Amino acid sequence: MAKTEKPADDEASLAHVEKHLELLEDRLDNIDSMVTAVAERVMSQLITVIVTCPRCGKDIEISIVGSPKPGR
């Protein structure tokens, strides 16, 4: 026998999906805020990576200097 869905069940399912989408959007906003804060903190500091060449054994130093975003 085929089940017939009631309009109330459809509305409840739609409301459930909408609630989950809102929660997902909030989580993505929070993740975006955290990633932005970390990126801003990292970009305001000097980052140095020292790598040893596998062929010649010399150290290679790579430095990255970030600049903070200009204020308004």
N, CA, C and O atoms as CSV, one atom per row, in Angstrom:
chain,resi,resn,atom,element,x,y,z
A,1,MET,N,N,0.838,-1.183,0.000
A,1,MET,CA,C,0.000,0.000,0.000
A,1,MET,C,C,0.882,1.244,0.000
A,1,MET,O,O,1.893,1.304,0.700
A,2,ALA,N,N,0.498,2.203,-0.770
A,2,ALA,CA,C,1.250,3.448,-0.833
A,2,ALA,C,C,0.805,4.363,0.308
A,2,ALA,O,O,-0.380,4.471,0.624
A,3,LYS,N,N,1.782,5.006,0.904
A,3,LYS,CA,C,1.471,5.944,1.978
A,3,LYS,C,C,1.116,7.287,1.379
A,3,LYS,O,O,1.751,7.745,0.429
A,4,THR,N,N,0.122,7.900,1.927
A,4,THR,CA,C,-0.221,9.250,1.491
A,4,THR,C,C,0.238,10.208,2.573
A,4,THR,O,O,-0.080,10.038,3.750
A,5,GLU,N,N,0.989,11.213,2.159
A,5,GLU,CA,C,1.487,12.180,3.129
A,5,GLU,C,C,0.471,13.289,3.323
A,5,GLU,O,O,-0.183,13.735,2.381
A,6,LYS,N,N,0.361,13.706,4.529
A,6,LYS,CA,C,-0.569,14.774,4.855
A,6,LYS,C,C,0.140,16.114,4.689
A,6,LYS,O,O,1.352,16.192,4.887
A,7,PRO,N,N,-0.581,17.158,4.336
A,7,PRO,CA,C,0.045,18.484,4.211
A,7,PRO,C,C,0.723,18.932,5.501
A,7,PRO,O,O,1.739,19.625,5.456
A,8,ALA,N,N,0.178,18.549,6.636
A,8,ALA,CA,C,0.783,18.943,7.914
A,8,ALA,C,C,2.165,18.298,8.056
A,8,ALA,O,O,3.088,18.925,8.575
A,9,ASP,N,N,2.312,17.051,7.600
A,9,ASP,CA,C,3.606,16.374,7.665
A,9,ASP,C,C,4.621,17.061,6.759
A,9,ASP,O,O,5.789,17.199,7.121
A,10,ASP,N,N,4.170,17.494,5.573
A,10,ASP,CA,C,5.048,18.206,4.646
A,10,ASP,C,C,5.516,19.517,5.251
A,10,ASP,O,O,6.688,19.876,5.141
A,11,GLU,N,N,4.607,20.224,5.885
A,11,GLU,CA,C,4.953,21.499,6.507
A,11,GLU,C,C,5.915,21.289,7.667
A,11,GLU,O,O,6.839,22.079,7.859
A,12,ALA,N,N,5.704,20.230,8.439
A,12,ALA,CA,C,6.594,19.942,9.558
A,12,ALA,C,C,7.985,19.572,9.043
A,12,ALA,O,O,8.992,19.990,9.614
A,13,SER,N,N,8.039,18.789,7.963
A,13,SER,CA,C,9.321,18.417,7.380
A,13,SER,C,C,10.034,19.640,6.824
A,13,SER,O,O,11.247,19.777,6.982
A,14,LEU,N,N,9.296,20.520,6.179
A,14,LEU,CA,C,9.878,21.740,5.623
A,14,LEU,C,C,10.407,22.637,6.741
A,14,LEU,O,O,11.485,23.218,6.619
A,15,ALA,N,N,9.656,22.747,7.815
A,15,ALA,CA,C,10.097,23.551,8.957
A,15,ALA,C,C,11.361,22.951,9.568
A,15,ALA,O,O,12.261,23.677,9.990
A,16,HIS,N,N,11.420,21.628,9.611
A,16,HIS,CA,C,12.588,20.931,10.148
A,16,HIS,C,C,13.828,21.204,9.288
A,16,HIS,O,O,14.910,21.466,9.813
A,17,VAL,N,N,13.660,21.139,7.983
A,17,VAL,CA,C,14.767,21.407,7.057
A,17,VAL,C,C,15.210,22.869,7.170
A,17,VAL,O,O,16.406,23.158,7.178
A,18,GLU,N,N,14.248,23.783,7.255
A,18,GLU,CA,C,14.586,25.202,7.390
A,18,GLU,C,C,15.370,25.454,8.671
A,18,GLU,O,O,16.322,26.236,8.670
A,19,LYS,N,N,14.983,24.803,9.758
A,19,LYS,CA,C,15.692,24.961,11.038
A,19,LYS,C,C,17.130,24.461,10.909
A,19,LYS,O,O,18.059,25.106,11.396
A,20,HIS,N,N,17.316,23.316,10.254
A,20,HIS,CA,C,18.663,22.776,10.069
A,20,HIS,C,C,19.510,23.696,9.185
A,20,HIS,O,O,20.706,23.858,9.427
A,21,LEU,N,N,18.901,24.294,8.170
A,21,LEU,CA,C,19.632,25.231,7.315
A,21,LEU,C,C,20.061,26.472,8.088
A,21,LEU,O,O,21.160,26.986,7.882
A,22,GLU,N,N,19.199,26.952,8.971
A,22,GLU,CA,C,19.556,28.096,9.811
A,22,GLU,C,C,20.720,27.746,10.737
A,22,GLU,O,O,21.642,28.543,10.909
A,23,LEU,N,N,20.676,26.560,11.329
A,23,LEU,CA,C,21.767,26.135,12.210
A,23,LEU,C,C,23.077,25.993,11.438
A,23,LEU,O,O,24.138,26.378,11.929
A,24,LEU,N,N,22.996,25.439,10.227
A,24,LEU,CA,C,24.177,25.295,9.390
A,24,LEU,C,C,24.748,26.660,9.021
A,24,LEU,O,O,25.963,26.857,9.046
A,25,GLU,N,N,23.870,27.604,8.680
A,25,GLU,CA,C,24.320,28.953,8.341
A,25,GLU,C,C,25.022,29.612,9.528
A,25,GLU,O,O,26.049,30.269,9.354
A,26,ASP,N,N,24.474,29.440,10.734
A,26,ASP,CA,C,25.110,29.994,11.929
A,26,ASP,C,C,26.491,29.377,12.149
A,26,ASP,O,O,27.445,30.083,12.476
A,27,ARG,N,N,26.592,28.076,11.970
A,27,ARG,CA,C,27.895,27.409,12.142
A,27,ARG,C,C,28.906,27.905,11.125
A,27,ARG,O,O,30.060,28.158,11.470
A,28,LEU,N,N,28.483,28.047,9.868
A,28,LEU,CA,C,29.392,28.541,8.837
A,28,LEU,C,C,29.826,29.970,9.121
A,28,LEU,O,O,30.981,30.319,8.877
A,29,ASP,N,N,28.930,30.802,9.630
A,29,ASP,CA,C,29.295,32.170,10.009
A,29,ASP,C,C,30.331,32.159,11.130
A,29,ASP,O,O,31.285,32.937,11.104
A,30,ASN,N,N,30.144,31.280,12.109
A,30,ASN,CA,C,31.105,31.181,13.216
A,30,ASN,C,C,32.469,30.703,12.726
A,30,ASN,O,O,33.500,31.221,13.155
A,31,ILE,N,N,32.479,29.724,11.838
A,31,ILE,CA,C,33.744,29.222,11.282
A,31,ILE,C,C,34.428,30.327,10.496
A,31,ILE,O,O,35.641,30.502,10.608
A,32,ASP,N,N,33.671,31.078,9.702
A,32,ASP,CA,C,34.230,32.184,8.927
A,32,ASP,C,C,34.860,33.223,9.846
A,32,ASP,O,O,35.944,33.730,9.558
A,33,SER,N,N,34.192,33.542,10.942
A,33,SER,CA,C,34.725,34.524,11.892
A,33,SER,C,C,36.028,34.030,12.515
A,33,SER,O,O,36.974,34.803,12.665
A,34,MET,N,N,36.084,32.754,12.878
A,34,MET,CA,C,37.295,32.203,13.485
A,34,MET,C,C,38.456,32.188,12.496
A,34,MET,O,O,39.580,32.547,12.846
A,35,VAL,N,N,38.184,31.774,11.267
A,35,VAL,CA,C,39.242,31.723,10.254
A,35,VAL,C,C,39.751,33.130,9.955
A,35,VAL,O,O,40.956,33.328,9.798
A,36,THR,N,N,38.861,34.095,9.876
A,36,THR,CA,C,39.256,35.476,9.627
A,36,THR,C,C,40.124,35.999,10.765
A,36,THR,O,O,41.135,36.657,10.520
A,37,ALA,N,N,39.738,35.714,12.005
A,37,ALA,CA,C,40.520,36.175,13.155
A,37,ALA,C,C,41.915,35.557,13.150
A,37,ALA,O,O,42.899,36.249,13.414
A,38,VAL,N,N,42.009,34.276,12.854
A,38,VAL,CA,C,43.315,33.609,12.813
A,38,VAL,C,C,44.162,34.174,11.678
A,38,VAL,O,O,45.353,34.423,11.864
A,39,ALA,N,N,43.570,34.380,10.518
A,39,ALA,CA,C,44.317,34.922,9.378
A,39,ALA,C,C,44.827,36.326,9.688
A,39,ALA,O,O,45.965,36.655,9.353
A,40,GLU,N,N,44.011,37.148,10.315
A,40,GLU,CA,C,44.450,38.496,10.672
A,40,GLU,C,C,45.586,38.453,11.681
A,40,GLU,O,O,46.525,39.244,11.593
A,41,ARG,N,N,45.508,37.542,12.629
A,41,ARG,CA,C,46.563,37.431,13.635
A,41,ARG,C,C,47.865,36.959,12.998
A,41,ARG,O,O,48.934,37.478,13.319
A,42,VAL,N,N,47.786,35.988,12.107
A,42,VAL,CA,C,48.982,35.460,11.447
A,42,VAL,C,C,49.591,36.509,10.533
A,42,VAL,O,O,50.813,36.652,10.478
A,43,MET,N,N,48.747,37.247,9.812
A,43,MET,CA,C,49.259,38.227,8.860
A,43,MET,C,C,49.932,39.414,9.533
A,43,MET,O,O,50.670,40.151,8.880
A,44,SER,N,N,49.695,39.613,10.812
A,44,SER,CA,C,50.318,40.736,11.501
A,44,SER,C,C,51.697,40.372,12.051
A,44,SER,O,O,52.358,41.212,12.662
A,45,GLN,N,N,52.136,39.135,11.842
A,45,GLN,CA,C,53.415,38.679,12.380
A,45,GLN,C,C,54.320,38.186,11.258
A,45,GLN,O,O,53.877,37.909,10.143
A,46,LEU,N,N,55.587,38.086,11.589
A,46,LEU,CA,C,56.577,37.543,10.667
A,46,LEU,C,C,56.551,36.023,10.771
A,46,LEU,O,O,56.570,35.465,11.868
A,47,ILE,N,N,56.508,35.363,9.622
A,47,ILE,CA,C,56.532,33.897,9.591
A,47,ILE,C,C,57.809,33.477,8.883
A,47,ILE,O,O,58.074,33.916,7.764
A,48,THR,N,N,58.596,32.633,9.525
A,48,THR,CA,C,59.842,32.158,8.934
A,48,THR,C,C,59.822,30.638,8.884
A,48,THR,O,O,59.531,29.973,9.878
A,49,VAL,N,N,60.138,30.100,7.711
A,49,VAL,CA,C,60.227,28.652,7.527
A,49,VAL,C,C,61.646,28.347,7.078
A,49,VAL,O,O,62.146,28.934,6.118
A,50,ILE,N,N,62.289,27.426,7.779
A,50,ILE,CA,C,63.641,27.022,7.410
A,50,ILE,C,C,63.591,25.580,6.923
A,50,ILE,O,O,63.152,24.679,7.638
A,51,VAL,N,N,64.057,25.380,5.674
A,51,VAL,CA,C,64.015,24.067,5.047
A,51,VAL,C,C,65.439,23.691,4.660
A,51,VAL,O,O,66.209,24.530,4.193
A,52,THR,N,N,65.780,22.422,4.860
A,52,THR,CA,C,67.097,21.942,4.454
A,52,THR,C,C,66.969,21.254,3.102
A,52,THR,O,O,66.128,20.375,2.913
A,53,CYS,N,N,67.828,21.675,2.155
A,53,CYS,CA,C,67.810,21.101,0.817
A,53,CYS,C,C,68.256,19.645,0.887
A,53,CYS,O,O,69.308,19.362,1.461
A,54,PRO,N,N,67.492,18.714,0.324
A,54,PRO,CA,C,67.864,17.301,0.400
A,54,PRO,C,C,69.085,16.950,-0.462
A,54,PRO,O,O,69.743,15.939,-0.215
A,55,ARG,N,N,69.388,17.765,-1.459
A,55,ARG,CA,C,70.535,17.469,-2.332
A,55,ARG,C,C,71.841,17.992,-1.778
A,55,ARG,O,O,72.817,17.252,-1.659
A,56,CYS,N,N,71.859,19.298,-1.431
A,56,CYS,CA,C,73.131,19.892,-1.020
A,56,CYS,C,C,73.264,20.055,0.484
A,56,CYS,O,O,74.369,20.293,0.972
A,57,GLY,N,N,72.175,19.937,1.234
A,57,GLY,CA,C,72.229,20.037,2.686
A,57,GLY,C,C,72.214,21.464,3.206
A,57,GLY,O,O,72.312,21.670,4.416
A,58,LYS,N,N,72.091,22.467,2.321
A,58,LYS,CA,C,72.064,23.861,2.766
A,58,LYS,C,C,70.680,24.202,3.318
A,58,LYS,O,O,69.659,23.667,2.886
A,59,ASP,N,N,70.693,25.114,4.290
A,59,ASP,CA,C,69.435,25.598,4.851
A,59,ASP,C,C,68.884,26.702,3.958
A,59,ASP,O,O,69.621,27.580,3.509
A,60,ILE,N,N,67.592,26.648,3.708
A,60,ILE,CA,C,66.906,27.675,2.927
A,60,ILE,C,C,65.903,28.327,3.865
A,60,ILE,O,O,65.039,27.657,4.430
A,61,GLU,N,N,66.025,29.631,4.023
A,61,GLU,CA,C,65.132,30.361,4.914
A,61,GLU,C,C,64.129,31.148,4.085
A,61,GLU,O,O,64.503,31.932,3.213
A,62,ILE,N,N,62.861,30.931,4.367
A,62,ILE,CA,C,61.784,31.635,3.668
A,62,ILE,C,C,61.033,32.449,4.714
A,62,ILE,O,O,60.514,31.902,5.686
A,63,SER,N,N,60.981,33.760,4.504
A,63,SER,CA,C,60.280,34.639,5.437
A,63,SER,C,C,59.106,35.291,4.735
A,63,SER,O,O,59.208,35.737,3.593
A,64,ILE,N,N,57.990,35.335,5.444
A,64,ILE,CA,C,56.787,35.974,4.917
A,64,ILE,C,C,56.393,37.081,5.891
A,64,ILE,O,O,56.214,36.842,7.085
A,65,VAL,N,N,56.264,38.277,5.367
A,65,VAL,CA,C,55.879,39.414,6.191
A,65,VAL,C,C,54.499,39.848,5.738
A,65,VAL,O,O,54.290,40.166,4.568
A,66,GLY,N,N,53.574,39.858,6.657
A,66,GLY,CA,C,52.224,40.313,6.335
A,66,GLY,C,C,52.023,41.730,6.798
A,66,GLY,O,O,52.744,42.220,7.667
A,67,SER,N,N,51.059,42.378,6.230
A,67,SER,CA,C,50.725,43.717,6.694
A,67,SER,C,C,49.259,43.708,7.102
A,67,SER,O,O,48.418,43.116,6.426
A,68,PRO,N,N,48.971,44.360,8.197
A,68,PRO,CA,C,47.568,44.373,8.637
A,68,PRO,C,C,46.690,45.148,7.662
A,68,PRO,O,O,47.150,46.039,6.949
A,69,LYS,N,N,45.448,44.790,7.654
A,69,LYS,CA,C,44.465,45.452,6.783
A,69,LYS,C,C,44.332,46.917,7.214
A,69,LYS,O,O,44.167,47.200,8.401
A,70,PRO,N,N,44.402,47.838,6.265
A,70,PRO,CA,C,44.279,49.251,6.657
A,70,PRO,C,C,42.909,49.539,7.263
A,70,PRO,O,O,41.886,49.045,6.788
A,71,GLY,N,N,42.909,50.331,8.299
A,71,GLY,CA,C,41.650,50.696,8.953
A,71,GLY,C,C,40.886,51.723,8.167
A,71,GLY,O,O,41.427,52.380,7.278
A,72,ARG,N,N,39.637,51.854,8.496
A,72,ARG,CA,C,38.796,52.824,7.780
A,72,ARG,C,C,38.792,54.144,8.482
A,72,ARG,O,O,38.139,55.083,8.027
